Amino acid sequence: MKLSEVPKDDANILEGKTSFVQYAVDENGNYVQAKSPGFQPVNIALEQAWDEVNERLTEALELIAKGEKSPLYFFMHREIMDYSILAEYMGLMRWRVKRHMKPKVFAKLKPAILEKYARVFKLENISDLTNFNAEQWK
């Protein structure tokens, strides 16, 4: 691809906050790196992926409101994690992390564990977990 042919589709869902590196041939026949905001297939795939993430977050908020999941469930999905990844970050067994998603188990967690979750989720303090307000995170 020639340097002048590098895709410049500005319909990027990230609104110019990021760009992709494309390799192209310049006028001297040398390969060079060229920044591109993306092109239609990439932008469509990114949009679909973020739609999926947002659907999971909405579902997580509903499950928390029903009392079926703890706030950890929302933050796990917000950070685009699953049980295995979160367990790895926490240094816990996967089954323990999964248990912590139950509201009754979550209510009994020690402050040290909650502090570790808060650090993993990049929260300022454990009150974001213990005093979870769904409206704040919509």
ZAMARGU-4260 file (C-alpha; in steps of 0.2 Angstrom, whole numbers, plus 5000, padded with zeros to 4 digits):
<rodrens>
0) 5000/5000/5000 | 5006/5017/4996 | 5008/5031/5009 | 4994/5040/5001 | 4982/5025/5002
5) 4983/5023/5021 | 4965/5022/5027 | 4959/5038/5035 | 4941/5034/5040 | 4937/5046/5054
10) 4921/5037/5059 | 4932/5030/5074 | 4922/5027/5089 | 4936/5032/5100 | 4935/5049/5092
15) 4953/5052/5088 | 4959/5047/5105 | 4969/5033/5097 | 4977/5028/5081 | 4983/5012/5072
20) 5000/5010/5064 | 4999/5005/5046 | 5014/5001/5036 | 5015/5009/5018 | 5028/5012/5005
25) 5034/5031/5003 | 5038/5039/4987 | 5056/5032/4988 | 5050/5014/4989 | 5054/5013/5008
30) 5042/5005/5021 | 5037/5018/5033 | 5025/5019/5048 | 5009/5029/5045 | 4996/5033/5058
35) 4978/5030/5054 | 4962/5033/5064 | 4956/5016/5057 | 4946/5010/5043 | 4928/5004/5042
40) 4930/4985/5046 | 4941/4989/5061 | 4929/5003/5067 | 4914/4991/5066 | 4923/4977/5075
45) 4928/4990/5089 | 4910/4997/5090 | 4903/4979/5092 | 4915/4974/5105 | 4911/4990/5116
50) 4893/4987/5113 | 4895/4970/5121 | 4905/4977/5135 | 4891/4990/5139 | 4878/4976/5138
55) 4887/4966/5151 | 4888/4981/5162 | 4870/4985/5161 | 4866/4966/5165 | 4878/4967/5180
60) 4869/4982/5187 | 4852/4973/5185 | 4859/4958/5194 | 4866/4968/5208 | 4849/4978/5210
65) 4840/4961/5211 | 4852/4955/5224 | 4859/4941/5214 | 4877/4948/5213 | 4888/4958/5223
70) 4896/4975/5217 | 4912/4965/5213 | 4903/4958/5198 | 4900/4975/5190 | 4918/4981/5193
75) 4925/4964/5186 | 4915/4967/5169 | 4920/4986/5169 | 4938/4981/5169 | 4934/4968/5156
80) 4939/4953/5166 | 4932/4936/5170 | 4934/4926/5185 | 4950/4918/5181 | 4959/4935/5177
85) 4952/4943/5193 | 4957/4928/5203 | 4975/4930/5196 | 4976/4948/5201 | 4969/4945/5218
90) 4980/4930/5221 | 4965/4919/5226 | 4958/4903/5219 | 4945/4906/5206 | 4931/4897/5216
95) 4934/4910/5230 | 4932/4925/5219 | 4916/4917/5212 | 4910/4915/5229 | 4913/4933/5233
100) 4901/4938/5219 | 4887/4932/5231 | 4879/4946/5241 | 4879/4936/5257 | 4897/4931/5256
105) 4902/4949/5250 | 4894/4956/5265 | 4906/4946/5276 | 4922/4950/5267 | 4936/4957/5278
110) 4942/4975/5275 | 4959/4968/5269 | 4951/4958/5255 | 4940/4973/5250 | 4955/4985/5250
115) 4964/4973/5238 | 4948/4972/5227 | 4948/4991/5227 | 4966/4992/5221 | 4963/4979/5207
120) 4948/4989/5201 | 4957/5006/5203 | 4945/5013/5216 | 4949/5026/5228 | 4943/5017/5243
125) 4932/5002/5248 | 4917/5013/5251 | 4914/5012/5232 | 4912/4993/5234 | 4903/4993/5251
130) 4891/5008/5247 | 4888/5004/5229 | 4876/5016/5220 | 4871/5009/5203 | 4866/5027/5197
135) 4884/5033/5200 | 4891/5020/5188 | 4878/5021/5174
</rodrens>
